[in-house]
Amino acid sequence: MQQLGFIYDDLIIWDRRHEYNNLRPLGYPAVFRINKVHEFILIFKKPNGG
């Protein structure tokens, strides 16, 4: 993003453990998907407020 001209502003780590009571693979055994208990949100700004 910085190579495209955006300026890094903030990082938010969203803790979603309260939404996932059973930490087990989703869709097992057909499709293995790991529960996402943390999401990372990067905030970038455009220079000059544009």
C-alpha distance matrix in Angstrom:
0.0 3.8 5.4 5.1 6.7 5.6 7.8 8.2 11.4 13.0 13.7 16.4 18.5 20.7 24.1 25.7 28.8 31.1 30.2 31.1 34.7 35.4 32.9 33.8 32.3 31.8 33.7 35.7 37.4 36.2 32.4 30.9 28.0 27.2 27.1 23.8 25.0 21.7 18.4 15.2 13.2 10.0 10.1 7.7 9.7 10.0 12.0 15.8 15.8 15.0
3.8 0.0 3.8 5.2 5.1 4.8 5.9 7.1 10.8 13.0 14.3 17.6 20.0 22.6 25.9 28.0 30.9 33.3 32.7 33.7 37.2 37.9 35.4 36.5 35.1 34.9 37.0 38.8 40.5 39.4 35.6 34.0 31.0 30.0 29.9 26.5 27.3 23.8 20.7 17.3 15.3 11.7 11.3 8.4 9.7 9.7 10.6 14.4 15.2 15.0
5.4 3.8 0.0 3.8 5.4 7.3 9.3 10.9 14.6 16.8 17.8 21.0 23.1 25.7 28.9 30.8 33.6 36.2 35.3 36.1 39.6 40.1 37.5 38.2 36.5 36.3 38.1 39.8 41.3 40.0 36.3 34.8 32.1 31.4 31.7 28.5 29.7 26.4 23.3 20.0 18.3 14.9 14.8 11.8 12.7 11.9 12.5 16.1 17.4 16.5
5.1 5.2 3.8 0.0 3.8 5.9 9.2 11.4 14.6 17.0 18.3 21.1 23.5 25.6 29.0 30.6 33.7 36.0 34.9 35.9 39.6 40.2 37.8 38.6 36.8 36.1 37.8 39.8 41.4 39.9 36.1 35.0 32.2 31.8 31.9 28.6 29.9 26.7 23.3 20.3 18.0 14.8 14.1 10.8 11.1 9.6 10.8 14.2 15.1 13.6
6.7 5.1 5.4 3.8 0.0 3.8 6.7 9.8 12.7 15.7 17.7 20.8 23.6 25.8 29.4 31.2 34.5 36.5 35.7 37.0 40.6 41.5 39.3 40.3 38.9 38.3 40.1 42.2 43.9 42.6 38.8 37.5 34.6 33.8 33.6 30.2 31.0 27.6 24.3 21.0 18.4 14.9 13.4 9.7 9.0 7.1 7.3 10.8 12.2 11.3
5.6 4.8 7.3 5.9 3.8 0.0 3.8 6.6 9.2 12.1 14.3 17.2 20.1 22.3 25.9 27.9 31.1 33.1 32.4 33.8 37.4 38.5 36.4 37.7 36.5 35.8 37.9 40.1 42.0 40.8 37.0 35.6 32.4 31.5 30.9 27.3 28.0 24.5 21.1 17.8 15.0 11.5 9.7 5.9 5.6 5.0 6.5 10.2 10.5 10.3
7.8 5.9 9.3 9.2 6.7 3.8 0.0 3.8 6.3 9.6 12.3 15.5 18.7 21.2 24.7 27.1 30.2 32.1 31.9 33.4 36.8 38.1 36.0 37.6 36.7 36.3 38.7 40.8 42.8 41.9 38.1 36.4 33.1 31.7 30.9 27.3 27.4 23.7 20.7 17.1 14.5 10.8 8.7 5.4 5.1 6.3 6.7 10.3 10.7 11.7
8.2 7.1 10.9 11.4 9.8 6.6 3.8 0.0 3.8 6.3 8.7 12.1 15.1 17.9 21.3 23.8 26.8 28.8 28.8 30.2 33.6 34.9 32.6 34.4 33.7 33.6 36.2 38.1 40.2 39.6 35.8 33.8 30.4 28.8 27.9 24.2 24.0 20.3 17.5 13.9 11.5 7.8 6.4 4.6 6.5 9.1 10.2 13.5 13.2 14.6
11.4 10.8 14.6 14.6 12.7 9.2 6.3 3.8 0.0 3.8 7.3 10.3 13.8 16.3 19.7 22.4 25.4 27.1 27.3 29.1 32.3 34.0 32.1 34.2 33.9 33.6 36.4 38.5 40.8 40.3 36.6 34.5 31.0 29.1 27.8 24.0 23.4 19.7 17.0 13.6 10.9 7.8 5.4 5.2 6.4 9.9 11.1 13.6 12.6 14.6
13.0 13.0 16.8 17.0 15.7 12.1 9.6 6.3 3.8 0.0 3.8 6.6 10.1 12.8 16.0 18.9 21.8 23.5 24.0 25.7 28.8 30.5 28.6 30.9 30.8 30.7 33.7 35.6 38.0 37.8 34.1 31.9 28.3 26.2 24.6 20.9 19.9 16.2 13.9 10.5 8.3 6.1 5.0 7.1 9.4 13.1 14.7 17.2 15.8 17.6
13.7 14.3 17.8 18.3 17.7 14.3 12.3 8.7 7.3 3.8 0.0 3.8 6.6 9.7 12.8 15.7 18.5 20.5 20.9 22.4 25.5 27.0 25.0 27.2 27.2 27.3 30.4 32.1 34.5 34.5 30.8 28.5 24.9 22.6 21.1 17.3 16.3 12.6 10.4 7.1 5.8 4.8 6.1 9.1 12.3 15.8 17.9 20.6 19.0 20.5
16.4 17.6 21.0 21.1 20.8 17.2 15.5 12.1 10.3 6.6 3.8 0.0 3.8 6.2 9.4 12.3 15.2 16.9 17.4 19.1 22.2 24.0 22.3 24.8 25.0 25.0 28.2 30.1 32.7 32.7 29.2 26.9 23.2 20.8 18.7 15.0 13.6 10.1 8.2 5.9 5.0 6.5 7.9 11.6 14.5 18.1 20.5 22.9 20.9 22.2
18.5 20.0 23.1 23.5 23.6 20.1 18.7 15.1 13.8 10.1 6.6 3.8 0.0 3.8 6.3 9.4 11.9 14.1 14.8 16.0 18.9 20.6 18.7 21.3 21.8 22.0 25.4 27.0 29.6 30.0 26.6 24.0 20.4 17.7 15.6 12.0 10.2 6.6 5.8 4.7 6.3 8.8 11.2 14.8 18.0 21.5 24.0 26.6 24.6 25.7
20.7 22.6 25.7 25.6 25.8 22.3 21.2 17.9 16.3 12.8 9.7 6.2 3.8 0.0 3.8 6.1 9.2 10.9 11.3 13.0 16.0 18.0 16.7 19.4 20.0 19.8 23.2 25.1 27.9 28.2 25.0 22.7 19.0 16.5 13.7 10.3 8.2 5.5 5.0 6.3 7.6 11.0 13.0 16.8 19.8 23.2 26.0 28.3 25.9 26.9
24.1 25.9 28.9 29.0 29.4 25.9 24.7 21.3 19.7 16.0 12.8 9.4 6.3 3.8 0.0 3.8 5.8 7.9 9.1 10.3 12.9 15.1 13.8 16.9 18.1 18.4 22.0 23.6 26.4 27.2 24.2 21.7 18.2 15.2 12.2 9.3 6.2 4.8 6.8 9.0 11.1 14.5 16.7 20.4 23.5 26.9 29.7 32.0 29.7 30.7
25.7 28.0 30.8 30.6 31.2 27.9 27.1 23.8 22.4 18.9 15.7 12.3 9.4 6.1 3.8 0.0 3.8 5.4 5.5 7.0 10.0 12.2 11.5 14.5 15.8 15.5 19.0 20.9 23.8 24.5 21.8 19.5 16.0 13.5 10.0 7.7 4.8 5.7 7.7 10.9 12.8 16.5 18.8 22.4 25.5 28.7 31.7 34.0 31.4 32.1
28.8 30.9 33.6 33.7 34.5 31.1 30.2 26.8 25.4 21.8 18.5 15.2 11.9 9.2 5.8 3.8 0.0 3.8 5.3 5.2 7.2 9.5 8.9 12.3 14.4 14.8 18.5 19.8 22.7 24.0 21.6 19.1 16.0 13.0 9.5 8.5 5.1 7.4 10.5 13.7 16.1 19.7 22.1 25.8 28.9 32.2 35.1 37.5 35.0 35.8
31.1 33.3 36.2 36.0 36.5 33.1 32.1 28.8 27.1 23.5 20.5 16.9 14.1 10.9 7.9 5.4 3.8 0.0 3.8 5.5 6.6 10.0 10.8 14.2 16.5 16.4 19.8 21.4 24.4 25.6 23.5 21.4 18.4 15.9 12.2 11.5 8.5 10.6 13.1 16.2 18.1 21.8 23.8 27.5 30.3 33.6 36.6 38.7 35.9 36.8
30.2 32.7 35.3 34.9 35.7 32.4 31.9 28.8 27.3 24.0 20.9 17.4 14.8 11.3 9.1 5.5 5.3 3.8 0.0 3.8 6.3 9.2 10.2 12.9 14.7 13.8 17.0 19.0 22.0 22.8 20.7 19.0 16.0 14.1 10.3 9.8 8.0 10.6 12.4 15.9 17.6 21.3 23.4 27.0 29.8 32.9 36.1 38.2 35.4 35.8
31.1 33.7 36.1 35.9 37.0 33.8 33.4 30.2 29.1 25.7 22.4 19.1 16.0 13.0 10.3 7.0 5.2 5.5 3.8 0.0 3.8 5.7 6.4 9.2 11.3 10.9 14.3 15.9 18.9 20.1 18.1 16.1 13.4 11.3 7.7 8.5 7.0 10.5 13.0 16.6 19.0 22.7 25.2 28.7 31.8 34.8 38.1 40.4 37.8 38.1
34.7 37.2 39.6 39.6 40.6 37.4 36.8 33.6 32.3 28.8 25.5 22.2 18.9 16.0 12.9 10.0 7.2 6.6 6.3 3.8 0.0 3.8 6.3 9.2 12.2 12.3 15.5 16.4 19.3 21.1 19.7 17.7 15.6 13.5 10.4 11.8 10.1 13.7 16.5 20.0 22.5 26.1 28.6 32.2 35.3 38.4 41.6 43.9 41.2 41.7
35.4 37.9 40.1 40.2 41.5 38.5 38.1 34.9 34.0 30.5 27.0 24.0 20.6 18.0 15.1 12.2 9.5 10.0 9.2 5.7 3.8 0.0 3.8 5.8 9.1 9.7 12.8 13.1 15.9 18.0 16.9 14.9 13.4 11.5 9.1 11.6 10.9 14.6 17.5 21.1 23.8 27.4 30.2 33.6 36.9 39.9 43.1 45.6 43.1 43.4
32.9 35.4 37.5 37.8 39.3 36.4 36.0 32.6 32.1 28.6 25.0 22.3 18.7 16.7 13.8 11.5 8.9 10.8 10.2 6.4 6.3 3.8 0.0 3.8 7.0 8.8 12.3 12.3 15.0 17.2 15.5 12.8 11.1 8.6 6.6 9.3 8.8 12.4 15.4 18.8 21.9 25.3 28.4 31.7 35.2 38.1 41.2 44.0 41.7 42.0
33.8 36.5 38.2 38.6 40.3 37.7 37.6 34.4 34.2 30.9 27.2 24.8 21.3 19.4 16.9 14.5 12.3 14.2 12.9 9.2 9.2 5.8 3.8 0.0 3.8 6.3 9.3 8.6 11.3 13.7 12.4 9.8 9.0 7.3 6.9 10.5 11.2 14.7 17.3 20.7 23.8 27.1 30.3 33.4 36.9 39.7 42.8 45.7 43.5 43.5
32.3 35.1 36.5 36.8 38.9 36.5 36.7 33.7 33.9 30.8 27.2 25.0 21.8 20.0 18.1 15.8 14.4 16.5 14.7 11.3 12.2 9.1 7.0 3.8 0.0 3.8 6.5 5.9 8.5 10.4 8.7 6.0 5.6 5.1 6.4 10.1 12.1 15.2 17.1 20.3 23.3 26.4 29.7 32.6 36.1 38.6 41.9 44.8 42.7 42.4
31.8 34.9 36.3 36.1 38.3 35.8 36.3 33.6 33.6 30.7 27.3 25.0 22.0 19.8 18.4 15.5 14.8 16.4 13.8 10.9 12.3 9.7 8.8 6.3 3.8 0.0 3.8 5.6 8.5 9.2 7.4 6.1 5.1 6.3 6.7 10.1 12.5 15.6 16.9 20.3 22.8 26.0 29.1 31.9 35.3 37.6 41.1 43.9 41.6 41.0
33.7 37.0 38.1 37.8 40.1 37.9 38.7 36.2 36.4 33.7 30.4 28.2 25.4 23.2 22.0 19.0 18.5 19.8 17.0 14.3 15.5 12.8 12.3 9.3 6.5 3.8 0.0 3.8 6.1 5.9 5.0 5.8 6.7 9.2 10.3 13.5 16.2 19.1 20.1 23.3 25.6 28.7 31.7 34.3 37.6 39.7 43.2 46.1 43.8 43.0
35.7 38.8 39.8 39.8 42.2 40.1 40.8 38.1 38.5 35.6 32.1 30.1 27.0 25.1 23.6 20.9 19.8 21.4 19.0 15.9 16.4 13.1 12.3 8.6 5.9 5.6 3.8 0.0 3.0 5.2 5.5 5.4 7.7 9.8 11.6 15.1 17.5 20.5 22.0 25.1 27.8 30.8 34.0 36.6 40.0 42.2 45.6 48.6 46.5 45.7
37.4 40.5 41.3 41.4 43.9 42.0 42.8 40.2 40.8 38.0 34.5 32.7 29.6 27.9 26.4 23.8 22.7 24.4 22.0 18.9 19.3 15.9 15.0 11.3 8.5 8.5 6.1 3.0 0.0 3.8 5.8 6.5 9.8 12.1 14.3 17.8 20.3 23.2 24.5 27.5 30.2 33.0 36.3 38.8 42.2 44.3 47.6 50.7 48.7 47.8
36.2 39.4 40.0 39.9 42.6 40.8 41.9 39.6 40.3 37.8 34.5 32.7 30.0 28.2 27.2 24.5 24.0 25.6 22.8 20.1 21.1 18.0 17.2 13.7 10.4 9.2 5.9 5.2 3.8 0.0 3.8 6.7 9.7 12.9 15.2 18.2 21.2 23.8 24.6 27.4 29.8 32.5 35.6 37.8 41.2 43.0 46.4 49.4 47.4 46.2
32.4 35.6 36.3 36.1 38.8 37.0 38.1 35.8 36.6 34.1 30.8 29.2 26.6 25.0 24.2 21.8 21.6 23.5 20.7 18.1 19.7 16.9 15.5 12.4 8.7 7.4 5.0 5.5 5.8 3.8 0.0 3.8 6.4 9.9 12.3 15.0 18.3 20.6 21.1 23.8 26.1 28.8 31.9 34.1 37.4 39.3 42.7 45.7 43.7 42.7
30.9 34.0 34.8 35.0 37.5 35.6 36.4 33.8 34.5 31.9 28.5 26.9 24.0 22.7 21.7 19.5 19.1 21.4 19.0 16.1 17.7 14.9 12.8 9.8 6.0 6.1 5.8 5.4 6.5 6.7 3.8 0.0 3.8 6.7 9.7 12.5 15.6 17.9 18.8 21.5 24.2 26.8 30.2 32.5 36.0 38.0 41.3 44.5 42.6 41.8
28.0 31.0 32.1 32.2 34.6 32.4 33.1 30.4 31.0 28.3 24.9 23.2 20.4 19.0 18.2 16.0 16.0 18.4 16.0 13.4 15.6 13.4 11.1 9.0 5.6 5.1 6.7 7.7 9.8 9.7 6.4 3.8 0.0 3.8 6.5 8.9 12.2 14.3 15.1 17.9 20.5 23.3 26.6 29.0 32.5 34.7 38.0 41.1 39.1 38.4
27.2 30.0 31.4 31.8 33.8 31.5 31.7 28.8 29.1 26.2 22.6 20.8 17.7 16.5 15.2 13.5 13.0 15.9 14.1 11.3 13.5 11.5 8.6 7.3 5.1 6.3 9.2 9.8 12.1 12.9 9.9 6.7 3.8 0.0 3.8 6.3 9.1 11.4 12.8 15.7 18.7 21.6 25.0 27.7 31.3 33.8 37.0 40.1 38.1 37.8
27.1 29.9 31.7 31.9 33.6 30.9 30.9 27.9 27.8 24.6 21.1 18.7 15.6 13.7 12.2 10.0 9.5 12.2 10.3 7.7 10.4 9.1 6.6 6.9 6.4 6.7 10.3 11.6 14.3 15.2 12.3 9.7 6.5 3.8 0.0 3.8 6.1 9.0 10.8 14.2 17.1 20.4 23.6 26.6 30.1 32.8 36.0 38.9 36.7 36.6
23.8 26.5 28.5 28.6 30.2 27.3 27.3 24.2 24.0 20.9 17.3 15.0 12.0 10.3 9.3 7.7 8.5 11.5 9.8 8.5 11.8 11.6 9.3 10.5 10.1 10.1 13.5 15.1 17.8 18.2 15.0 12.5 8.9 6.3 3.8 0.0 3.8 5.7 7.0 10.5 13.3 16.7 19.8 22.9 26.4 29.2 32.4 35.2 33.0 33.1
25.0 27.3 29.7 29.9 31.0 28.0 27.4 24.0 23.4 19.9 16.3 13.6 10.2 8.2 6.2 4.8 5.1 8.5 8.0 7.0 10.1 10.9 8.8 11.2 12.1 12.5 16.2 17.5 20.3 21.2 18.3 15.6 12.2 9.1 6.1 3.8 0.0 3.8 6.8 10.3 13.2 16.7 19.7 23.1 26.5 29.6 32.6 35.3 33.0 33.5
21.7 23.8 26.4 26.7 27.6 24.5 23.7 20.3 19.7 16.2 12.6 10.1 6.6 5.5 4.8 5.7 7.4 10.6 10.6 10.5 13.7 14.6 12.4 14.7 15.2 15.6 19.1 20.5 23.2 23.8 20.6 17.9 14.3 11.4 9.0 5.7 3.8 0.0 3.8 6.7 9.9 13.1 16.2 19.6 23.0 26.2 29.1 31.9 29.8 30.3
18.4 20.7 23.3 23.3 24.3 21.1 20.7 17.5 17.0 13.9 10.4 8.2 5.8 5.0 6.8 7.7 10.5 13.1 12.4 13.0 16.5 17.5 15.4 17.3 17.1 16.9 20.1 22.0 24.5 24.6 21.1 18.8 15.1 12.8 10.8 7.0 6.8 3.8 0.0 3.8 6.5 9.9 13.0 16.3 19.7 22.8 25.8 28.6 26.4 26.8
15.2 17.3 20.0 20.3 21.0 17.8 17.1 13.9 13.6 10.5 7.1 5.9 4.7 6.3 9.0 10.9 13.7 16.2 15.9 16.6 20.0 21.1 18.8 20.7 20.3 20.3 23.3 25.1 27.5 27.4 23.8 21.5 17.9 15.7 14.2 10.5 10.3 6.7 3.8 0.0 3.8 6.5 9.9 13.1 16.7 19.7 22.6 25.5 23.7 24.2
13.2 15.3 18.3 18.0 18.4 15.0 14.5 11.5 10.9 8.3 5.8 5.0 6.3 7.6 11.1 12.8 16.1 18.1 17.6 19.0 22.5 23.8 21.9 23.8 23.3 22.8 25.6 27.8 30.2 29.8 26.1 24.2 20.5 18.7 17.1 13.3 13.2 9.9 6.5 3.8 0.0 3.8 6.5 9.9 13.3 16.4 19.3 22.1 20.0 20.6
10.0 11.7 14.9 14.8 14.9 11.5 10.8 7.8 7.8 6.1 4.8 6.5 8.8 11.0 14.5 16.5 19.7 21.8 21.3 22.7 26.1 27.4 25.3 27.1 26.4 26.0 28.7 30.8 33.0 32.5 28.8 26.8 23.3 21.6 20.4 16.7 16.7 13.1 9.9 6.5 3.8 0.0 3.8 6.5 10.2 13.3 16.0 19.0 17.4 18.0
10.1 11.3 14.8 14.1 13.4 9.7 8.7 6.4 5.4 5.0 6.1 7.9 11.2 13.0 16.7 18.8 22.1 23.8 23.4 25.2 28.6 30.2 28.4 30.3 29.7 29.1 31.7 34.0 36.3 35.6 31.9 30.2 26.6 25.0 23.6 19.8 19.7 16.2 13.0 9.9 6.5 3.8 0.0 3.8 6.9 10.3 13.0 15.7 13.8 14.7
7.7 8.4 11.8 10.8 9.7 5.9 5.4 4.6 5.2 7.1 9.1 11.6 14.8 16.8 20.4 22.4 25.8 27.5 27.0 28.7 32.2 33.6 31.7 33.4 32.6 31.9 34.3 36.6 38.8 37.8 34.1 32.5 29.0 27.7 26.6 22.9 23.1 19.6 16.3 13.1 9.9 6.5 3.8 0.0 3.8 6.9 9.5 12.5 11.2 11.9
9.7 9.7 12.7 11.1 9.0 5.6 5.1 6.5 6.4 9.4 12.3 14.5 18.0 19.8 23.5 25.5 28.9 30.3 29.8 31.8 35.3 36.9 35.2 36.9 36.1 35.3 37.6 40.0 42.2 41.2 37.4 36.0 32.5 31.3 30.1 26.4 26.5 23.0 19.7 16.7 13.3 10.2 6.9 3.8 0.0 3.7 6.3 8.8 7.4 8.4
10.0 9.7 11.9 9.6 7.1 5.0 6.3 9.1 9.9 13.1 15.8 18.1 21.5 23.2 26.9 28.7 32.2 33.6 32.9 34.8 38.4 39.9 38.1 39.7 38.6 37.6 39.7 42.2 44.3 43.0 39.3 38.0 34.7 33.8 32.8 29.2 29.6 26.2 22.8 19.7 16.4 13.3 10.3 6.9 3.7 0.0 3.8 6.5 5.8 5.6
12.0 10.6 12.5 10.8 7.3 6.5 6.7 10.2 11.1 14.7 17.9 20.5 24.0 26.0 29.7 31.7 35.1 36.6 36.1 38.1 41.6 43.1 41.2 42.8 41.9 41.1 43.2 45.6 47.6 46.4 42.7 41.3 38.0 37.0 36.0 32.4 32.6 29.1 25.8 22.6 19.3 16.0 13.0 9.5 6.3 3.8 0.0 3.8 5.5 6.4
15.8 14.4 16.1 14.2 10.8 10.2 10.3 13.5 13.6 17.2 20.6 22.9 26.6 28.3 32.0 34.0 37.5 38.7 38.2 40.4 43.9 45.6 44.0 45.7 44.8 43.9 46.1 48.6 50.7 49.4 45.7 44.5 41.1 40.1 38.9 35.2 35.3 31.9 28.6 25.5 22.1 19.0 15.7 12.5 8.8 6.5 3.8 0.0 3.8 5.5
15.8 15.2 17.4 15.1 12.2 10.5 10.7 13.2 12.6 15.8 19.0 20.9 24.6 25.9 29.7 31.4 35.0 35.9 35.4 37.8 41.2 43.1 41.7 43.5 42.7 41.6 43.8 46.5 48.7 47.4 43.7 42.6 39.1 38.1 36.7 33.0 33.0 29.8 26.4 23.7 20.0 17.4 13.8 11.2 7.4 5.8 5.5 3.8 0.0 3.8
15.0 15.0 16.5 13.6 11.3 10.3 11.7 14.6 14.6 17.6 20.5 22.2 25.7 26.9 30.7 32.1 35.8 36.8 35.8 38.1 41.7 43.4 42.0 43.5 42.4 41.0 43.0 45.7 47.8 46.2 42.7 41.8 38.4 37.8 36.6 33.1 33.5 30.3 26.8 24.2 20.6 18.0 14.7 11.9 8.4 5.6 6.4 5.5 3.8 0.0
